[in-house]
């Protein structure tokens, strides 16, 4: 087995590996995620006899690097391949902190690599939310939105968010990015503004899903959200000075 840096020529097999690893058939969306990683960060792949069998990627922000799309083909799992490729990836990361969102089966792997649990990130189906309200829509993120996201996330990830093509819904107290039927990040100063943005996005813009944090589960359920599954946010290195009070929806598990 060899581990090497991935290129655009590897994307087809990387998408295949990721789809097999997590049981996803959404090839187009998975391809786009890998393209973002290759554009803004780096991916490593493990090969066995010329066949890609594992992937892992990261994007470096300013102080935090975000790891995502760590996957191993099912027939190669439980052979320490995930640990080997992650160890190689972590040796390349220079930021003060490294974070990721782990599925339940991955938690032990990441603990063994020095990560610790922080909190749950939870996927909700919000397609049943009723009583749409009015909000504003634009196709670009303004500076105040990127600044508010930086306060919430604890780092500047404007290079990522500016790369995403999607509608932006906003009001006087927050904003949300609408991308592939998800709303997120959803950053707001209080529940009233978050509720307004969610209800408008569902009723008028076709939003169906949100990934929230454990602090906001009761709030999302009070609006009619239905829990689908959860991951665990984990960190290696210094504590990130995020403001969880502002976070009502994260962007994606792959990117934070």
C-alpha positions as CSV (number, residue, x, y, z in Angstrom):
1,X,0.0,0.0,0.0
2,X,1.2,3.5,-0.8
3,X,-0.1,6.9,0.5
4,X,0.2,9.9,-1.8
5,X,-1.3,13.3,-2.5
6,X,-4.5,13.2,-4.6
7,X,-4.9,15.0,-7.9
8,X,-8.0,15.8,-10.0
9,X,-7.3,12.7,-12.0
10,X,-8.1,10.7,-8.8
11,X,-11.5,12.2,-8.2
12,X,-13.6,9.5,-9.8
13,X,-12.1,6.8,-7.6
14,X,-12.2,9.0,-4.5
15,X,-15.9,9.6,-5.0
16,X,-16.4,5.8,-5.5
17,X,-14.5,5.1,-2.2
18,X,-16.4,7.7,-0.3
19,X,-19.7,6.4,-1.6
20,X,-18.9,2.9,-0.6
21,X,-17.6,3.9,2.8
22,X,-20.7,5.8,3.9
23,X,-23.3,4.2,1.7
24,X,-23.9,7.4,-0.4
25,X,-25.1,7.4,-4.0
26,X,-25.1,11.1,-4.4
27,X,-22.1,11.1,-6.8
28,X,-22.5,14.7,-8.0
29,X,-22.5,16.2,-4.5
30,X,-19.6,14.0,-3.3
31,X,-17.6,15.0,-6.4
32,X,-18.2,18.7,-5.6
33,X,-17.0,18.2,-2.0
34,X,-13.7,16.6,-3.2
35,X,-13.2,19.4,-5.8
36,X,-13.5,22.0,-3.0
37,X,-11.0,20.1,-0.8
38,X,-8.5,20.0,-3.7
39,X,-9.0,23.7,-4.5
40,X,-8.7,25.0,-1.0
41,X,-6.7,22.3,0.8
42,X,-5.3,18.8,0.2
43,X,-6.4,15.2,0.0
44,X,-4.4,12.1,0.5
45,X,-5.3,8.7,-0.9
46,X,-4.1,5.2,-0.1
47,X,-3.6,2.8,-3.1
48,X,-3.4,-0.9,-3.2
49,X,-2.1,-2.3,-6.5
50,X,-3.1,0.9,-8.3
51,X,-6.6,1.0,-6.8
52,X,-7.7,3.8,-4.5
53,X,-8.9,2.2,-1.2
54,X,-9.0,5.2,1.2
55,X,-9.3,9.0,1.2
56,X,-8.9,11.8,3.7
57,X,-8.8,15.6,3.2
58,X,-8.4,18.9,5.0
59,X,-8.8,22.6,4.5
60,X,-6.5,25.0,6.5
61,X,-8.2,28.1,7.7
62,X,-6.2,30.6,9.7
63,X,-5.9,28.9,13.1
64,X,-8.0,25.8,12.5
65,X,-7.7,23.0,9.9
66,X,-10.9,21.1,9.1
67,X,-10.6,17.4,8.3
68,X,-13.3,15.6,6.2
69,X,-14.1,12.8,3.8
70,X,-12.1,10.2,5.7
71,X,-13.2,7.0,4.2
72,X,-12.0,3.4,3.6
73,X,-13.6,0.9,1.2
74,X,-15.6,-1.6,3.3
75,X,-13.4,-4.6,2.4
76,X,-10.3,-2.8,3.7
77,X,-11.8,-1.5,6.9
78,X,-10.6,-2.7,10.4
79,X,-7.0,-3.1,9.0
80,X,-5.6,0.2,10.5
81,X,-5.6,1.8,7.1
82,X,-7.7,4.7,8.3
83,X,-5.2,5.3,11.1
84,X,-2.2,5.2,8.8
85,X,-3.6,7.7,6.3
86,X,-4.9,10.0,9.0
87,X,-1.5,10.0,10.7
88,X,0.1,11.0,7.5
89,X,-2.4,13.8,7.0
90,X,-2.0,15.1,10.5
91,X,1.7,15.3,10.1
92,X,1.2,17.9,7.3
93,X,-1.2,20.1,9.2
94,X,0.5,23.2,10.8
95,X,-2.5,25.1,12.3
96,X,-2.9,25.4,16.1
97,X,-6.1,23.3,16.1
98,X,-7.6,20.5,14.0
99,X,-11.3,19.7,14.1
100,X,-13.7,17.2,12.5
101,X,-17.1,15.7,12.8
102,X,-17.0,12.0,13.4
103,X,-19.6,9.3,12.9
104,X,-20.0,7.0,15.9
105,X,-17.8,4.2,14.4
106,X,-14.9,6.7,13.9
107,X,-14.7,8.1,17.4
108,X,-12.3,5.5,18.8
109,X,-10.0,6.0,15.8
110,X,-9.8,9.8,16.4
111,X,-9.4,9.4,20.2
112,X,-6.4,7.2,19.4
113,X,-5.0,10.1,17.3
114,X,-5.3,12.6,20.1
115,X,-8.7,14.1,19.4
116,X,-11.3,14.8,22.2
117,X,-15.0,15.1,21.9
118,X,-16.6,18.6,22.1
119,X,-20.3,18.3,21.2
120,X,-22.8,16.7,18.9
121,X,-23.7,18.0,15.5
122,X,-27.2,16.8,14.5
123,X,-28.9,16.4,11.2
124,X,-32.6,17.4,11.2
125,X,-35.3,17.1,8.6
126,X,-37.1,20.4,8.7
127,X,-39.3,20.0,5.7
128,X,-42.4,19.9,8.0
129,X,-41.7,23.3,9.5
130,X,-44.8,25.5,8.9
131,X,-45.8,29.2,9.0
132,X,-43.4,30.9,6.6
133,X,-42.2,34.4,7.4
134,X,-40.6,37.1,5.3
135,X,-36.8,37.5,4.9
136,X,-34.4,38.8,2.4
137,X,-32.6,36.9,-0.3
138,X,-29.4,37.6,-2.1
139,X,-26.8,35.6,-4.1
140,X,-23.7,36.8,-2.3
141,X,-22.3,37.0,1.2
142,X,-21.7,40.5,2.5
143,X,-18.8,41.4,4.8
144,X,-21.0,41.6,7.9
145,X,-22.1,38.0,7.2
146,X,-18.5,36.7,6.9
147,X,-17.6,38.7,10.1
148,X,-20.5,37.1,12.0
149,X,-19.6,33.7,10.7
150,X,-16.0,34.2,11.9
151,X,-17.3,35.1,15.4
152,X,-19.4,32.0,15.5
153,X,-17.0,29.5,13.9
154,X,-13.9,30.9,15.7
155,X,-11.9,31.4,12.5
156,X,-12.0,33.1,9.1
157,X,-13.4,30.7,6.5
158,X,-14.4,33.3,4.0
159,X,-12.4,31.5,1.3
160,X,-14.7,28.5,1.7
161,X,-18.0,30.3,2.0
162,X,-17.3,32.6,-0.9
163,X,-16.6,29.5,-3.0
164,X,-20.1,28.1,-2.5
165,X,-22.8,29.0,-5.0
166,X,-26.2,29.2,-3.4
167,X,-28.8,31.6,-2.2
168,X,-28.3,33.6,1.0
169,X,-31.3,34.4,3.2
170,X,-30.9,37.1,5.8
171,X,-32.6,39.5,8.1
172,X,-31.4,42.2,10.6
173,X,-30.1,39.5,13.0
174,X,-28.5,36.8,10.9
175,X,-28.1,34.9,7.7
176,X,-28.1,31.4,6.2
177,X,-26.6,29.8,3.1
178,X,-29.0,27.6,1.1
179,X,-27.1,24.9,-0.7
180,X,-28.6,21.6,-2.0
181,X,-31.8,21.8,0.1
182,X,-29.8,22.4,3.3
183,X,-29.6,25.7,5.2
184,X,-26.2,26.2,6.7
185,X,-24.3,27.9,8.0
186,X,-27.2,29.5,9.8
187,X,-25.8,32.2,12.1
188,X,-28.1,34.4,14.1
189,X,-28.0,36.6,17.2
190,X,-31.1,35.0,18.8
191,X,-33.8,32.4,18.3
192,X,-36.3,34.9,16.9
193,X,-34.1,35.8,14.0
194,X,-33.1,32.1,13.4
195,X,-36.8,31.0,13.4
196,X,-37.6,33.7,10.9
197,X,-34.8,32.6,8.5
198,X,-35.7,28.9,8.9
199,X,-39.4,29.3,8.3
200,X,-38.9,31.5,5.3
201,X,-36.3,29.2,3.8
202,X,-38.5,26.1,4.1
203,X,-41.8,27.7,2.9
204,X,-40.3,29.8,0.1
205,X,-37.0,28.4,-0.9
206,X,-37.5,24.6,-0.7
207,X,-35.1,23.9,2.2
208,X,-35.5,20.5,3.7
209,X,-32.5,19.9,6.0
210,X,-30.3,21.5,8.6
211,X,-27.3,20.3,10.7
212,X,-27.5,22.0,14.1
213,X,-25.5,21.6,17.3
214,X,-26.7,19.9,20.4
215,X,-27.4,23.2,22.1
216,X,-30.2,24.0,19.6
217,X,-31.9,20.6,19.3
218,X,-34.8,21.6,21.5
219,X,-35.3,24.8,19.5
220,X,-35.2,23.0,16.1
221,X,-37.7,20.3,17.4
222,X,-40.0,23.1,18.7
223,X,-40.3,24.3,15.1
224,X,-41.2,20.8,13.9
225,X,-37.7,19.4,13.0
226,X,-37.3,15.6,13.0
227,X,-33.9,14.2,14.0
228,X,-32.2,12.0,11.4
229,X,-28.7,11.2,12.8
230,X,-25.8,12.8,14.7
231,X,-22.1,13.1,14.6
232,X,-19.6,14.2,17.2
233,X,-17.4,17.2,16.8
234,X,-13.9,16.5,17.9
235,X,-10.7,18.6,18.4
236,X,-7.0,18.1,18.5
237,X,-4.9,21.0,19.8
238,X,-5.9,24.3,21.2
239,X,-9.4,25.3,22.2
240,X,-11.2,27.2,19.4
241,X,-12.8,30.5,20.5
242,X,-16.1,30.0,18.8
243,X,-19.4,31.5,19.9
244,X,-21.9,28.6,20.0
245,X,-24.7,30.9,20.9
246,X,-24.7,32.2,17.4
247,X,-24.7,28.8,15.7
248,X,-28.0,27.5,14.6
249,X,-26.8,25.5,11.7
250,X,-23.3,24.4,10.5
251,X,-22.3,24.2,6.9
252,X,-21.5,20.6,6.4
253,X,-19.8,17.8,8.4
254,X,-17.0,17.9,5.8
255,X,-16.2,21.6,6.3
256,X,-17.5,22.6,9.8
